[in-house]
Amino acid sequence: MTAGSADRSQFGHWEGDLLIFRRDLGEANVTSLVERKSRYTVMIKNGSRHSRPMMDQMVHAFSPLPAFARQSFTFDRGTEFSGFRALEDGIGARSWFCDPNSQWQKGAVENTNKRIRRFMPGDTDLSAVSQQQLVALAHHLRECG
């Protein structure tokens, strides 16, 4: 099930996914989050796939936003999103999950991930990538449409 209106007319509904990189380069990964209406993209570097630290970073990143801008998040059913209740407790955002094998239900973030992979293929060493560089890439993606 996807949060927000099907026609993307309501602001504040996000889609999230995890970009995984080669394991032999470490456990670091990137959470990609796309606002459904505006396509605004947020990228957060994580040290591991453990759910609670990832959710805590999302709460930290989204807590400065007003409540209408962080109403809900839609994820796939990966275990990395099992700590989703931290979003409701921390920032009051509801969480939704795609039906099994239905990643198309979060198509905005899937499309964005394909665009991100042009700049950060699976063999990227994330130890050499800073959070500031991820912010710059997200900004570049917005400007390029």
C-alpha positions as CSV (number, residue, x, y, z in Angstrom):
1,M,0.0,0.0,0.0
2,T,1.2,3.5,-0.8
3,A,0.7,6.6,1.3
4,G,-0.6,9.8,-0.1
5,S,-2.9,10.3,-3.0
6,A,-2.4,8.2,-6.1
7,D,-2.2,11.4,-8.2
8,R,0.6,12.8,-6.1
9,S,-1.4,16.0,-5.4
10,Q,-0.6,16.0,-1.7
11,F,2.8,17.1,-0.4
12,G,4.6,15.4,2.5
13,H,4.4,11.7,1.5
14,W,7.8,10.0,1.0
15,E,9.1,6.8,-0.6
16,G,12.2,5.2,0.8
17,D,14.7,2.6,-0.2
18,L,18.2,1.4,0.5
19,L,21.1,1.5,-1.9
20,I,23.4,-1.4,-1.2
21,F,27.1,-1.5,-2.3
22,R,29.7,-4.3,-2.5
23,R,30.0,-6.0,0.8
24,D,33.8,-6.4,0.5
25,L,34.0,-2.5,0.7
26,G,32.2,-2.4,4.0
27,E,28.7,-2.4,5.4
28,A,28.0,1.3,4.5
29,N,24.9,2.0,2.5
30,V,22.6,4.9,1.5
31,T,19.0,5.5,2.4
32,S,17.3,7.3,-0.5
33,L,14.0,9.2,0.2
34,V,11.9,10.9,-2.4
35,E,8.9,13.2,-1.7
36,R,6.1,11.9,-4.0
37,K,4.8,15.2,-5.3
38,S,7.9,17.4,-5.6
39,R,10.4,14.6,-6.2
40,Y,12.7,16.3,-3.7
41,T,15.4,13.8,-2.8
42,V,17.2,13.2,0.5
43,M,20.1,10.8,0.7
44,I,21.5,9.6,4.1
45,K,24.7,7.6,4.5
46,N,24.4,4.7,7.0
47,G,27.1,2.6,8.7
48,S,25.2,-0.6,8.5
49,R,21.8,-2.1,7.6
50,H,20.6,-2.2,11.2
51,S,17.1,-0.7,11.2
52,R,17.1,1.4,14.4
53,P,20.2,3.5,13.6
54,M,18.8,4.1,10.1
55,M,15.4,5.2,11.5
56,D,17.1,7.4,14.1
57,Q,19.0,9.2,11.3
58,M,15.8,9.7,9.4
59,V,14.1,11.2,12.5
60,H,17.1,13.5,12.9
61,A,17.0,14.5,9.2
62,F,13.2,15.1,9.1
63,S,12.5,16.5,12.5
64,P,13.3,20.1,11.5
65,L,10.5,20.0,8.8
66,P,7.0,21.0,9.6
67,A,4.5,18.1,10.2
68,F,2.8,18.6,6.8
69,A,6.1,18.0,5.0
70,R,6.7,14.6,6.7
71,Q,3.3,12.9,6.9
72,S,4.2,9.4,5.7
73,F,6.9,7.1,4.4
74,T,6.4,4.1,2.1
75,F,9.1,1.3,2.1
76,D,9.5,-2.2,0.7
77,R,9.4,-5.1,3.1
78,G,13.2,-5.2,3.8
79,T,14.3,-5.9,7.3
80,E,16.2,-2.6,7.3
81,F,12.8,-0.8,7.7
82,S,11.5,-3.0,10.5
83,G,12.1,-0.1,13.0
84,F,9.6,2.0,11.3
85,R,7.7,2.8,14.5
86,A,10.6,5.1,15.4
87,L,9.3,7.4,12.7
88,E,5.9,7.7,14.3
89,D,7.3,8.0,17.8
90,G,10.0,10.5,16.7
91,I,8.3,12.7,14.1
92,G,4.7,11.5,13.9
93,A,5.0,10.1,10.4
94,R,3.0,7.0,9.4
95,S,4.8,4.2,7.6
96,W,3.4,2.1,4.8
97,F,4.8,-1.0,3.1
98,C,4.5,-2.1,-0.5
99,D,2.8,-5.4,-1.2
100,P,5.3,-8.3,-1.6
101,N,7.2,-8.1,-4.9
102,S,5.5,-4.8,-5.8
103,Q,8.4,-2.3,-5.8
104,W,6.5,-0.4,-8.5
105,Q,4.3,0.9,-5.6
106,K,7.2,3.1,-4.8
107,G,8.2,4.0,-8.3
108,A,9.5,7.5,-7.6
109,V,12.3,6.3,-5.4
110,E,13.0,3.3,-7.7
111,N,13.4,5.7,-10.6
112,T,15.6,8.0,-8.5
113,N,17.8,5.1,-7.5
114,K,18.5,4.3,-11.1
115,R,19.6,7.9,-11.6
116,I,21.8,7.8,-8.5
117,R,23.5,4.6,-9.7
118,R,24.8,6.6,-12.7
119,F,27.0,8.5,-10.3
120,M,27.3,5.8,-7.6
121,P,27.5,2.3,-9.1
122,G,27.4,-0.8,-6.8
123,D,31.2,-0.9,-6.6
124,T,31.5,2.6,-5.1
125,D,33.6,2.7,-1.9
126,L,31.3,4.7,0.5
127,S,34.2,5.2,2.9
128,A,35.4,7.8,0.4
129,V,31.9,9.5,0.1
130,S,30.8,12.1,2.7
131,Q,27.3,13.0,3.7
132,Q,28.0,16.5,2.1
133,Q,28.7,14.8,-1.2
134,L,25.4,12.9,-1.0
135,V,23.6,16.2,-0.4
136,A,25.3,17.7,-3.4
137,L,24.3,14.7,-5.6
138,A,20.7,15.0,-4.4
139,H,20.8,18.7,-5.3
140,H,22.3,17.9,-8.7
141,L,19.5,15.3,-9.4
142,R,16.9,18.0,-8.7
143,E,18.5,20.5,-11.0
144,C,18.8,18.0,-13.8
145,G,15.2,16.8,-13.6
